[in-house]
Amino acid sequence: MRRIDAVAIGLGVLALGGILYLGLTVFGVPGITAGHWAQLVLVIGLVGWLASYVFRVNGRNMTFNTQMRDYKEAVLQKRREEQSGAEVKGDSSKTGK
């Protein structure tokens, strides 16, 4: 993620809080109560995002781990393709061992 993306996400969350606050006040919720509800929604969203991050870390489903797993599988597949039929079968008489 680029720095500008992080700034844009931060500004988007800030704007979402303001829009939620204004929306609640338009529907007749008093200002302080609307502010509390807007904060509660944003905090619940933050806790949900953090929980999803923790689950991805614990499940080793992060980008680096996925890329490393894919790389290892590709290397093994390439080695299998380069081996001759006798090497794959384990016939040592044809491979000179």
MODELLER restraints for C-alpha pairs under 7 A, 6 or more apart:
rsr = mdl.restraints
at = mdl.atoms
rsr.add(forms.Gaussian(group=physical.xy_distance, feature=features.Distance(at['CA:17:A'], at['CA:38:A']), mean=5.73, stdev=0.5))
rsr.add(forms.Gaussian(group=physical.xy_distance, feature=features.Distance(at['CA:17:A'], at['CA:42:A']), mean=6.86, stdev=0.5))
rsr.add(forms.Gaussian(group=physical.xy_distance, feature=features.Distance(at['CA:20:A'], at['CA:38:A']), mean=5.79, stdev=0.5))
rsr.add(forms.Gaussian(group=physical.xy_distance, feature=features.Distance(at['CA:21:A'], at['CA:34:A']), mean=5.45, stdev=0.5))
rsr.add(forms.Gaussian(group=physical.xy_distance, feature=features.Distance(at['CA:21:A'], at['CA:35:A']), mean=5.77, stdev=0.5))
rsr.add(forms.Gaussian(group=physical.xy_distance, feature=features.Distance(at['CA:21:A'], at['CA:38:A']), mean=5.60, stdev=0.5))
rsr.add(forms.Gaussian(group=physical.xy_distance, feature=features.Distance(at['CA:24:A'], at['CA:34:A']), mean=5.60, stdev=0.5))
rsr.add(forms.Gaussian(group=physical.xy_distance, feature=features.Distance(at['CA:25:A'], at['CA:31:A']), mean=6.18, stdev=0.5))
rsr.add(forms.Gaussian(group=physical.xy_distance, feature=features.Distance(at['CA:25:A'], at['CA:34:A']), mean=6.29, stdev=0.5))
rsr.add(forms.Gaussian(group=physical.xy_distance, feature=features.Distance(at['CA:56:A'], at['CA:62:A']), mean=5.96, stdev=0.5))
rsr.add(forms.Gaussian(group=physical.xy_distance, feature=features.Distance(at['CA:86:A'], at['CA:94:A']), mean=6.47, stdev=0.5))
rsr.add(forms.Gaussian(group=physical.xy_distance, feature=features.Distance(at['CA:86:A'], at['CA:95:A']), mean=6.94, stdev=0.5))
rsr.add(forms.Gaussian(group=physical.xy_distance, feature=features.Distance(at['CA:87:A'], at['CA:95:A']), mean=6.84, stdev=0.5))
